[in-house]
Amino acid sequence: MLVLGIETSCDETGVAIYDSIQGLLGHELYSQAELHAKYGGVVPELASRDHIRKLIPLIKQLLAKTNIKSNEINGIAYTAGPGLIGALLVGSAVGRSLAWAWQIPAVGIHHLEGHLLASMLEPSTPSFPFLTLLVSGGHTQLIEVTAVGEYSLLGESVDDAAGEAFDKTAKLLGLDYPGGPALAKLAERGNPKNFHFTRPMTKQPGLNFSFSGLKTQVLTTWHSQKLKNEQVKADIARAFEDAVVDTLIIKCRRAIKQTGLNSLVIAGGVGANKHLRERMEQFTQQIGVELFYPRPIFCTDNGAMIAYAGALRLAKGQQEPLEFSAHPRWSLDF
């Protein structure tokens, strides 16, 4: 089965073709980062308009690169939520319309399910059940994945997600948008011994997260410095990153002990963070747990994960009626 995947939940337009036998055949991704940079964040209306402008050309480009004709596509999967309502409607409308025109089934995919299954696109994949740390701009969650469609929420952020905290902290330090990657790059030059921030919610039981207080600590520390040069800024960035990574590892350790699972998947945009990957590899090796994560381009929003999840759903006979809808807020049915 050849499935065309479409991802337009926020500020990245992603398309991919997945073959249920041969695997991923090709993917294309367009980032709107440059468009939104001057505003310091995503402008929903501009995001929607840019998806309209880019989506069809990207699909044509993908078909040409893979040498696949439209009449060879067997199904279409599109992100139906959660995300920006305008952006979601673009992908949903295009996906459902193409499916109607090509007389093939279409299915709406939960964005988070795409992230949960993204590691399945790699040569080495986890076996069910496994524990997933989903860490992105909008979500920080620990989820037990028993099978496709069977997910148990173990813990989540009660305020800012880790990726959101990265972005907001970067803005406090005057870094350019997108802030998270800029802060991580700056942290590489930081001295980890010069500053120390708390590891929030780690001295109390449970698997929930809280990162909003770290922003306040960063702001207070930065304003208290008499010398505000780039090295001091790098040192603060490193201390912030260390605090987030340590917190994530502490919570993962608790979740592994609680569930008894021996496979850990790191998913979501923050999963591309080099420091997080290095520390997670050390941690899992020490406790004898297998670690899996998608390649960095599949950690951020992409069409490949939607195409893969769609192939699984379509194979089970799931499909949408002609009427389509988008869900800016959508539970994963925990």
N, C-alpha and C positions, 0 to 999 in steps of 0.2 A: 504494500500500500504506500503510495506517494502522498505525503501530506504537506501542504503549504502552511507555514506558521506565520502569524502576524502579531507583532507586539507594538502597542502604541499607548501604554498606560501613563506615561509621563513625558519625558523630554528626549527619548531616544526612539527612532523608528527602526524596527528590526524585522527582517523577513528571513525565512529559511525553508528548505525542503528536506524532509526526513523520509527515508525509505525504511519501512519496517523490517526489511531483510538486510540491506546494505548499510543502514545507518544514515548519518548526516551526509547529504550530498553537496550542500552549499548553503551559505548564509551571507547576508548583507546587513550592515548596521550604519545608521546615520545618527550622529549626536548633534543636539541643538545647543551644546554648551556655549559656543561662540555667540549664538543669538541671544541667550539670556544673561551673558556675562555682565553686560553694562547695567543690568538691573539688580545684580547681586543675588539672583534666585530665579526660579522658574515662573514665568508669567503664563498662566493657563491658556488665555486666549491666543497668545502667540504660539504656544505649543500646538494647539489644535490646528491652527492655520498651516503651520509648517508640516505637520503630519499629512494634511491634505495635499500639500505641494510635493512631498517626497515619496509617499507610499506607493503609488502606482508606478512611477519611474523605477523605484527599487525592485518591485516585483518583476518588471520587464527585464531589468538588468540581471536579476538572479536567474530567470528562465533562460536568458541568453548565455550566461556563464556556464550553466549546468547542461546546456543543450537539451532542455526539457520543454516540450510543447504543452500548452495549457490543457489540451485534451488528454494528456497523460496523468494529470493530477487527479487523485482519487478522493481527496477530502481537504477541507480547509479548517484550520484551528486559529482562533483569534482571542486575544486577551479581552475578557468581558468585565474584568474588575479584579481587585479594587484599583483605584487610580483617579486621575483627573477626568471628570465626566465628559468634557468635550473631546479630549484625546481618545478616550475609550470608544466614544461613539464613531469617531473616524474609522478606527480599525474594525469595529463591529459592522458598520455599514458597508465598508469595502469588502470585508470577508464574506458577509452573508450575501451581498449582491453578486460577487464573483461565483459563489457556490450555486446560486440560482441560475446565473447565466451559463455556467458550465454543467449544470444538472448533476451536481455531486453534493454529498452531505457536508454540513458545517457544524462545528461545535465551539461553544464559548468556554474558555479556560480560565481558571482562577490563577491570577498572577503569582501568588505565593506557592501554589502547587507546581508551577513551572520552576521556580527556584528550588523547591524541595527535591525535584527530580533531575535537576540540571547535571548533577554528577554522573548520571547514567549515560551522558554523552561521551564520557571518557573511556579509554581502553580498560582501565581498572575500575570496577564498579562495586558498590557495597551490596550485600545481600540483606533482604528483609529479615527481621526488623532492624532498624538502626536509629541512632539519635542524630538529630540535625540541629545545629546552631544556625538559625537564620538571622543574619545580621546585615541590615541595610539602612538606607536613609529613613525609611518609614517604619521598620520593624526590627525588634530584637527579641527573638523568641527561641525557646528550647522546645523541640517537638519530637515526640516519638513517632516514627513512621513504621507502621506495621505492614502496610501494603498500599498499593495505589488507591487513594480515596479513604484510607484508614489512618487518621492522624490524631494524636493526643497532645494537647498543649500542656506542657509541664511548667513553663514560666515565661514571662514577658516583661517588657519595660512598662513601668507605671507612669512614665512621663516621656522624656525625649528618648528616641531610639539612638543607638550608638552612632550610626551614620549621620543623623541629624545633629548630634552633639559635636561630631567632627566638623560639620559645616558651620555651625554657629560659633564654635570656638575659633575656627579659622577667620571668621568675619571679625570677631573681637580683636584678633591679632593683626587685622588689616590685610589679610591675604586675599588674593584674587579668587573669583569664582571659576570653576567649582572648588569649594574650599577644602573638602575632605582630602582629596589627593594632594593638594598643595600643602596642607598641614603635615601629611605623612612624609612628603618629600623633605620638608623643612626639618622634621624630627630626626631624619637620618644624620643630620649634622649636630644634633643636640647632645649635650653631656647628661647622661642619666642620673648623675650624682648631685647635680646642683639644686634640683627642686623635687619635692615629693607631694603628691596629691592623694587624698583618701581613695580607698577602693570601696565605692558605695554599696551598701546593703550586703556586705560580705560578713559582717559580724553578727548577723541575725539569720535564723534558719530560713529556708525557702529558696526558690529558684527565680524569683522576679528580679528585675534590674531597675536601676535609676541612674540616669546620667546628667540630669539637669543641674545638679549641684556642682558638678565639675566645672561647668562654664563659669559659675560664680567664683570658684577658686582661681581659675585662670585669670579672670578679669581683675580680681583683688591683687593677685600676685604681680601681674603686669603693671598695674598702676602704682604699686609699692616700690617698684624698681627706680632707683635714681638714674641708672644707666640703662637706657632703652635702645640697645643696639640689636643687630640681627642675631648675634650669638645668644644673647639673653632670650630673644624670641624663640630661637631654635631649642634652647634648653627647656623652656616652658612647654613647647610643643611636644618634646620627647617625654616630659613628665606626664603630660596629659595622655599621650598614646600609651605609655606604660601602664597608667592607671586603668584605662579601658581594657587593654589586653589582659592584665592580671585579673580583673573582675570577670571577664568572659571565661578565662581558664578556671577560676575558682568555681564558678557556677557549673561549668561543664563537668568538672570533677564530681561535684555533688550529684548531678543528673546521672552520670555513669554509675555511681555507687547506688543510687536510688533504683535505677532500672535494671542494672546488671547487663546492659548492652555492651558489646565489645567493638562496635563500629561507630565512628563519629564522622558526620558530614558537615563541612563548613560551607554555607551558601549565602548568597546575597552580595551586594556591592562591596561591603567592608571586608568580605572574604578575600578580596584581591590584595588587601594590605600585606606587604611583605613581612613586616615585623610580626603581625598576627600569625601568619603561616609558619614562620620560623619557630616561634614560641609554642604553637600548637603541635608542631612536629616533635619538638623536644618533650613536651608534656605527654603526648600519646605513646611515644617510644618508652618513656619511663614506666608507664602503667600497663603496657602491653595491649593497647587498643589500636585498631586500624583506623587511619585517618584518610578521608577522601574529600576532595573538593574539585569543582570545575576549573578549567583554565580561566585566567583572569577575565577574558572577554565574555565568558559565559557566567561570570559572577554578577556583572551588571546586567541590566535589562537587555534581552535579546530575543530574536525570533526562534532560535534553535530550541530553546527549552519549551516554548509554546508548541512548536511543531511536534516535539517528542511526546509531550503530555497529550496533545491532540491525537496522535497516532494510537496511543493506548486507549483513550476514551472512544474513539471511532471504532476501534477493533472490537469493543464491547457492545457496539450498536448504538451508542449515545449520539444524538444529533439534535440540532435546534430546529424549531419550526420556522416558517418564513418570517414571522415576527421576531425581531431581535431586540435585545435590551442590553444596557450596560449598568454596572453596579459599582459606583464610586466607593461604597462601603459594603463589604461582602465577607461574611464569616466563612472560614474554611470548614465549617461544620465540625468543630471540635466537640 
